[in-house]
Amino acid sequence: MSGATGIGLQLHALLGPERICLELRARTRDEVLQELVALVPTLAGEPERRQRLFQALRDREELHSTGIGDGVALPHARQALPDLLSEPLLAFGRHPTGVPFRAVDGQPVRLFFLLLAPNLTLHLAMLARISRLLRQATLREALLVAPTVQAVVDRIREAELRLDAPVQ
């Protein structure tokens, strides 16, 4: 990534295997948020910081759901979180049957992308890019059946290549 401008942002590079859960067990929105927070390795062993992140995510959901429809939610804090992390972070969770998440289409959510950024520029760039990627029905479908964490990363990388390909 080129500085904090968002130029060249590659989401698959922000998504390490330790930040992917293919079997979320949550039954509620708050339980999903807790499971996603647990995927942030820099907060392991830091319960106060984990709780602050959870509360920031919960507050954002109370303001307006991040369930964007088509079985997808993009949990994120309302603002960048420079005091919690110094690098952008993406985590992915998949639920086998879906969780009620007050999505705009009223459908349960199965695919969750937690977006965290240390500044507003990165925050907005990440939101814009993941939103564009997830418009691809083929990506959503591939993520629902990806058998491994590496397959998730590969599908996102492939979708980014399609998105970034020059129009001919």
CORFENFEN-V150539 format. One record per residue. N is the residue number from 1. RES is the residue in one letter. SS is DSSP state (hx for helix, st for strand, lp for the rest). PSI is psi in degrees with one decimal (* if undefined). OMEGA is omega in whole degrees, 0 to 359 (NA if undefined). Layout:
BEGIN
n: (N | N)
res: (RES | RES)
ss: (SS | SS)
psi: (PSI | PSI)
omega: (OMEGA | OMEGA)
END
This chain:
BEGIN
n: (1 | 2 | 3 | 4 | 5 | 6 | 7 | 8 | 9 | 10 | 11 | 12 | 13 | 14 | 15 | 16 | 17 | 18 | 19 | 20 | 21 | 22 | 23 | 24 | 25 | 26 | 27 | 28 | 29 | 30 | 31 | 32 | 33 | 34 | 35 | 36 | 37 | 38 | 39 | 40 | 41 | 42 | 43 | 44 | 45 | 46 | 47 | 48 | 49 | 50 | 51 | 52 | 53 | 54 | 55 | 56 | 57 | 58 | 59 | 60 | 61 | 62 | 63 | 64 | 65 | 66 | 67 | 68 | 69 | 70 | 71 | 72 | 73 | 74 | 75 | 76 | 77 | 78 | 79 | 80 | 81 | 82 | 83 | 84 | 85 | 86 | 87 | 88 | 89 | 90 | 91 | 92 | 93 | 94 | 95 | 96 | 97 | 98 | 99 | 100 | 101 | 102 | 103 | 104 | 105 | 106 | 107 | 108 | 109 | 110 | 111 | 112 | 113 | 114 | 115 | 116 | 117 | 118 | 119 | 120 | 121 | 122 | 123 | 124 | 125 | 126 | 127 | 128 | 129 | 130 | 131 | 132 | 133 | 134 | 135 | 136 | 137 | 138 | 139 | 140 | 141 | 142 | 143 | 144 | 145 | 146 | 147 | 148 | 149 | 150 | 151 | 152 | 153 | 154 | 155 | 156 | 157 | 158 | 159 | 160 | 161 | 162 | 163 | 164 | 165 | 166 | 167 | 168)
res: (M | S | G | A | T | G | I | G | L | Q | L | H | A | L | L | G | P | E | R | I | C | L | E | L | R | A | R | T | R | D | E | V | L | Q | E | L | V | A | L | V | P | T | L | A | G | E | P | E | R | R | Q | R | L | F | Q | A | L | R | D | R | E | E | L | H | S | T | G | I | G | D | G | V | A | L | P | H | A | R | Q | A | L | P | D | L | L | S | E | P | L | L | A | F | G | R | H | P | T | G | V | P | F | R | A | V | D | G | Q | P | V | R | L | F | F | L | L | L | A | P | N | L | T | L | H | L | A | M | L | A | R | I | S | R | L | L | R | Q | A | T | L | R | E | A | L | L | V | A | P | T | V | Q | A | V | V | D | R | I | R | E | A | E | L | R | L | D | A | P | V | Q)
ss: (lp | st | lp | lp | lp | lp | st | lp | lp | lp | hx | hx | hx | hx | lp | lp | hx | hx | hx | st | st | st | st | st | lp | lp | lp | lp | hx | hx | hx | hx | hx | hx | hx | hx | hx | lp | lp | lp | hx | hx | hx | lp | lp | lp | hx | hx | hx | hx | hx | hx | hx | hx | hx | hx | hx | hx | hx | hx | hx | hx | hx | lp | lp | lp | st | st | st | lp | lp | st | st | lp | lp | st | lp | lp | lp | lp | lp | lp | lp | lp | lp | lp | lp | lp | st | st | st | st | st | st | st | st | st | st | st | lp | lp | lp | lp | lp | lp | lp | lp | lp | st | st | st | st | st | st | st | st | lp | lp | lp | hx | hx | hx | hx | hx | hx | hx | hx | hx | hx | hx | hx | hx | hx | lp | lp | lp | hx | hx | hx | hx | hx | hx | hx | hx | hx | lp | lp | lp | hx | hx | hx | hx | hx | hx | hx | hx | hx | hx | hx | hx | hx | hx | hx | hx | lp | lp | lp | lp)
psi: (142.6 | 96.3 | -143.5 | 18.7 | -18.6 | -5.8 | 129.2 | 15.5 | 122.5 | 105.9 | -36.3 | -27.6 | -18.7 | -4.5 | 82.1 | 158.4 | -32.3 | -9.0 | 22.3 | 130.7 | 117.3 | -5.4 | 65.6 | 141.1 | -4.2 | 151.6 | -13.7 | 165.2 | -49.2 | -36.0 | -38.2 | -47.5 | -41.0 | -43.3 | -39.0 | -41.2 | -36.2 | -16.0 | -1.9 | 102.0 | -30.4 | -12.3 | 1.4 | 133.5 | 12.3 | 77.0 | -35.2 | -43.8 | -37.6 | -42.2 | -38.6 | -41.0 | -47.0 | -46.1 | -38.3 | -40.4 | -43.0 | -43.1 | -40.6 | -40.8 | -35.0 | -34.9 | -49.5 | 132.9 | 144.1 | 9.2 | 108.8 | -0.3 | 172.3 | 29.5 | 20.3 | 140.7 | 147.2 | 68.0 | 134.1 | 158.2 | 159.5 | -29.0 | 166.7 | 157.6 | 67.6 | -24.9 | -12.7 | -24.1 | 154.1 | -11.1 | 151.8 | 151.3 | 139.6 | 133.1 | 150.9 | 134.8 | 141.7 | 133.3 | 137.5 | -32.6 | -17.5 | 152.2 | 136.9 | 125.5 | 15.3 | 40.3 | 156.1 | -29.1 | 2.9 | 2.3 | 153.2 | 152.9 | 133.4 | -25.9 | 122.0 | 129.3 | 113.8 | 122.0 | 127.2 | 136.9 | 148.9 | -9.4 | 163.1 | -37.7 | -48.7 | -41.2 | -50.9 | -38.7 | -42.0 | -45.0 | -45.0 | -44.8 | -45.0 | -35.2 | -43.5 | -42.8 | -43.6 | -3.1 | -19.6 | 107.2 | -33.5 | -35.8 | -47.4 | -45.1 | -41.2 | -37.9 | -31.4 | -25.7 | 2.5 | 124.4 | -18.9 | 164.4 | -36.6 | -36.3 | -36.2 | -49.8 | -44.1 | -43.2 | -39.2 | -41.1 | -45.1 | -41.2 | -37.0 | -38.6 | -42.8 | -43.0 | -38.3 | -6.0 | 138.6 | 141.5 | 130.5 | *)
omega: (183 | 178 | 181 | 185 | 182 | 179 | 179 | 180 | 178 | 186 | 182 | 179 | 179 | 190 | 178 | 182 | 180 | 180 | 180 | 174 | 182 | 183 | 174 | 182 | 185 | 174 | 182 | 178 | 183 | 177 | 176 | 180 | 178 | 179 | 179 | 178 | 180 | 179 | 181 | 188 | 182 | 179 | 179 | 179 | 179 | 186 | 180 | 179 | 177 | 179 | 178 | 178 | 178 | 182 | 178 | 178 | 180 | 178 | 179 | 179 | 178 | 179 | 179 | 183 | 175 | 174 | 188 | 181 | 181 | 178 | 185 | 171 | 181 | 180 | 178 | 177 | 181 | 181 | 175 | 185 | 183 | 181 | 180 | 180 | 182 | 180 | 175 | 183 | 176 | 175 | 183 | 174 | 179 | 179 | 185 | 183 | 180 | 182 | 174 | 186 | 183 | 179 | 183 | 180 | 178 | 183 | 175 | 181 | 178 | 183 | 183 | 174 | 176 | 181 | 179 | 181 | 180 | 178 | 186 | 181 | 178 | 179 | 181 | 179 | 179 | 179 | 181 | 184 | 181 | 177 | 178 | 180 | 186 | 170 | 179 | 179 | 180 | 177 | 179 | 181 | 180 | 179 | 179 | 184 | 180 | 186 | 184 | 177 | 178 | 178 | 177 | 180 | 181 | 180 | 179 | 178 | 179 | 179 | 177 | 177 | 177 | 181 | 185 | 182 | 178 | 178 | 183 | NA)
END
